[in-house]
Amino acid sequence: MSEGKAAVSRPTLFLTDDDVRRVFDWREASEALRRAYAAPASDAAFPPRTMARGQGLWLRTLSGISPNGDVMGAKLIAASIRNRRASYLIPLFDQESAELVALLDGNAITGFRTAGASALAADILTPPGPRRLGVLGTGFEAKNHVRALAAIREIESVSVFSPSPESRARFVSELADLGLPITPAEDARAVVEGAGILLCAARSHGELPLFDGRWLAPGATVVSIGSTLPEQREIDPETVRRAAIIVADMPEEVAHDTGDMIAAATAGVAFADRLVSLADVVGGRHPGRGSPDDIVLYKSVGAALQDIAIAQMCAVRAKNLSIGTPLPVSISPVQK
């Protein structure tokens, strides 16, 4: 051992994207996120994300210290926008020894954690009982969200719309194993009207809202995940205006850095007094929905807490199931 270096007590476990998918479980993910959000955490433990930008390049960093006292870590997203390529990496460090305990491909985790957190929020914010689920979008995130919700809530039926009939048919086919009645719709209005839970998981090509907020039924819970940057749009100012409460995983980022909320503010829709954190709702520090007829909006941009909670859950399950690759060498913590 080199001078000044601490001994490493265990090998670093490396999990590929396939490994992550093999060990992942929706119910355990929901519980991991519920525990993480319920535990008190300071703002300093989860600082705002950073973004390094170049010419057609960006490197995004989300970092945090788990409030459960086990690990700390980060998610790095390296993207070559000009070449339409991206890589995701999540390192997890032991809080006591500072050892690098796991390295994970974060590609699938990104989708899993977004859907898991949305399902947790929808479950808490939606009155008990079966609900009709409306889905705008048919991609990876949309399908993950249906699976996440079906794992923890009773879904009466699913209706889905995207502009492509082929995509709608593929969506229905790929989710057939859930055993839910899933109906493709011919337009967005048919999905929105009457939906107890409305999932918005597809930004429009022109960055315009996907639907008219006047179509929302009383008591609807709207989950919006597709607008995470100032230039992106998904919901309209009317939806924000009608929401009795707006729950966000990252309230400051949602309020100031998402195109939907910027557009609402520009349209004169004030929402600061209705914006609360998901952590406060899960932790019981805010009551959440006030009335069965309220329209409730959950707006997500993704958070390091979600990445770390899901990555840790996957690492623990992988170790217990003997899945993954223990690395022959690791990074030795330096004695300070």
N, C-alpha and C positions, 0 to 999 in steps of 0.2 A: 504494500500500500504506500502510495506517495506521501511525503511529509505534508501535513495540513489537510489531508483527505480523511473523511470518516469512512468506516467500513460499511459496505452495502449488505444488508441483512437478507435481502430477497431479490430475485431477478425481476427486471422490468417485464411485464406481460404485454405483448404486442397483439392487438386484435385487428384483423383485416375487416373490410366492409362485410364480407361473407360471414366472418365470425360474429360480428355484431348482430347481423340478421338472425343467425342461428340461436343466439342466447336471448334475444329480446322477447319481452312479454308485456302486453298492453296493461294488464291488471297490475302487475308489479311496477310498471312505469307510472301508473296513476298514483299508486301509494307512495312511491319515491318522491314524486313531485308534491303530493299533499304534505308529506313530512317536511320537505325542504321549505315550502312556502309558509307552513305554520310556524316554523322556528323563527324567533326574532333574529334579524340581521341588520347590520348598520349599512348606510349608504356606501361607506368606505369599503365594505367587503365586496361590493359589486359596482365598480366605477363605470362611467359611460364607456361604450365601445369606442375604439379608435379606428380610423380608416386612413391608410396611406394610399395616395393615388398617383399614378404615373400616366403615361400616354397609352391608354387602353389597358392599363393594369391597375389592380388594387389589392391591398393586403389588409384584411379586417381582423381585429383582435377583440375577443370578448373574454374577460378574465374575472375570477371570483374565488372566494373562500367559502366553502360549504358551511352553513350554519349548524350542521349536525356534528361538526368536530372531527371529521375523518380526513378529508382531502381538500386540496386547493388545486386549481388548474385553469386552463384557458382553452379557447377554440380559436385556431388560426384558419382563415380562409384566404388562400392565394388564388387570384383569378386573373387570367389573361382574357379580358373581355373581347379584345380584337380577334382572338383565336377561339372564343367560345369554350374555354376550358377552365376548370377550377379544381383545387385540391383542398381537403379539409383534414386538419390534424388536431387531436385533443391530447395533451399531456396531463396526467394526474400525479400530484405529489402528495406524499404523506405529510400531514400537518405537523407532526412531532419530529420526525427524522429528516424531513425535506427530501426523502428518497423519491426518485421517479418510479412510481409503482406500476404505471400503465401508460401505454401509448395506443391510441385508438384512431382508426380511420373514422372521421366524423361525418362522412357523407350521409349514411342512413340515420345517424343520431340526430342530425339537423331536422330531418323530416319527422322522426319519431317524437322528438321533444316538443316540436311545435304542435303536433296533433295531440299529444298527451296533455299538454298544458291547456289547449283549447277544450278538450273533453272534460278536464277537471273543472274549468271555469263554467262551461255550459251546464254541467251536472249541478254545480252549486247554485247557479243563477236561474235555473229553470225549475218551475214547480214540479213536485213529484208526479209520477205517472208516465205512461207511454206518450210519446210525442211524434208528430210528423216531422221528418227531417227534409229540408230543402237544401239542395246543393247547387251552387253556381260554380262550375269548373269540373273537369274530369281528369285532371292530371294526378301526379304522384301525391301531392299534398291533399287533394280532395279525397282520394281513396284512403289514404292513411287516416284522415279525420273520421271517415265513416267507420273504419275498423276500431279506432280508439273509442268513439262514442258507443258503438255497439257492445264493446267490452264492459262498459260500466253503466249504461242506461238502457232502458227498454225502448226500442225504436219501433213505432207502429208501422211506418212505411217511409220510403225514400223516393223523392222525385229529383231529377237532375237535368240541368240544361248546360250546354255549351254550344257554340255555333256549328260545330261539326257533328252531323248525325253518326258518322263512323266512330267518333270519340265517345259519344253517348252510348252507343251499342257496346263498345269495348269496356266502358265503365261498368255497365250492367253485367257483362259476362265475367269480368275479373273479380267482382264482388259477390258472385252467385253463391259461393261457399258459406256466406253469412246466413243464408236462409231467409233474407228479408225481401219483402215485395219492393222492388226497385223499378220505377217507371221513368223512362226518358220523356222529357217535356219538349214542346216545340218552341217555347219562348220563356224568357226569364219570369214574366209575370205569373205564369202558371205555377212556377216553383215557389215564388215569394208569397203569394196569397194563400193564407191558411197554414203556412209552415210554423210549427211551434218552435223549432230551432232552424235558423237559416245560416248555412255555412257559405261564406264568400271566399273562394279560393282560386280566383282567376281574374287577374287584371285584364281590362279590355285592351285591345291592340292600340286604340287611340288614347289610352289613359283617360277614359271617361267612366263615370259610374256605371255599375253593372245593372242597376235597377232604380226605380223610383221609390223613395222612402214612403210615399203615400200608400203603397201597396201592402205595407206590413200590417199584419193582423195584431190586435191588442194582445198583449202577453207574450209576444215573440221575443226570443233570445237570438240576437244577431252576432255571429262570430265572423270577424273580418281579419284575415291574415295576409292578404295579397298586396297591400300597400304599405311598404316599410321605408320608403325614401321620399323626399320632397317632390320628386317628379312623377310619382306613381299615384294612381287613383283606383278606387274600388267602390266606395259607398258615396252617397251624395249628402249635401248639407241637411236635407230634410230628414234623413235617417238620424243624423247627429242631433238635430233639433228635437225629434220625437223621443229620443232616448231619455228615460227618467234617470238612468245612471250609466256611466261609461266606465267600464273596468279595463285596466291596461296592465300588461305585464311590466312595462317600463313607462310610467306615466309621463315623465318629462319628454322622452323621445317621441312618444305617441302624439303629445300635444304640439310639439314644435318641429318635428322632423318628418312627419308623414303627410303626403299630399292630401289625403282626405280631411285631416283636421286643419291643415292650412287653408284649404278651400272653404271649410265651414267658417273659420274665423274671418276670412275675407268676405264671406256672404253675410257677416254680422251675427252669426250664431255663437253665443257665448256658452262655454261648457266647463270652464275651470271649476265651478262649484259643484259639478256633477262627476268630475273625474276622480276615481279612486284606484288604488293599487290592488292587483290580484292578491298580493301577500296579505293586505289588510282584510280582505274578504275571507280568504282561506283561514287566516289566523283568528277570525272572529272579532277583529278590531273594527270592522264595518259590517253592518247587517246585510249588505247586498240588496237584492230585490226588495222593494217596499210593498208592492201590490201584485196580485196575480195578473192584472191587466196592464202592468207597466211593460213598455218596450225597453229591453236591456241590451246594451251593446258591449261586447268584449272585443277589444282591439289589441292585436299582438304584433310586435316587431321582433320577438325572440329575445332571449335573455341568457346570460352566462349561467345563472342559477339552474336553468332548465338543462343546458348542455352538461353541466357538471353532475347534476343529480342523475341523469339518464346514463351518462358515461360510467359513473361509479356503480350504478345498478348492473350495467352490462359487464363490467370488470369483475364484480363479485360473483355473478352468475357464471361467467366464463371460468373463473378459478374453480368453483364448485363442480362444474361439469367437465373440467379438464379440457377446455377449448381455448385455443390461442397458442401463441408461440412465446415461451420464456426466452428473452434475449440472452445470448452468451456473455455479453458485456453490458454495462450500464453507465450512468453518470454518477460519480461519487460526490456526495455533498462535501463542501469545503468547510473545515472547522474555522469558525470565526471567533 
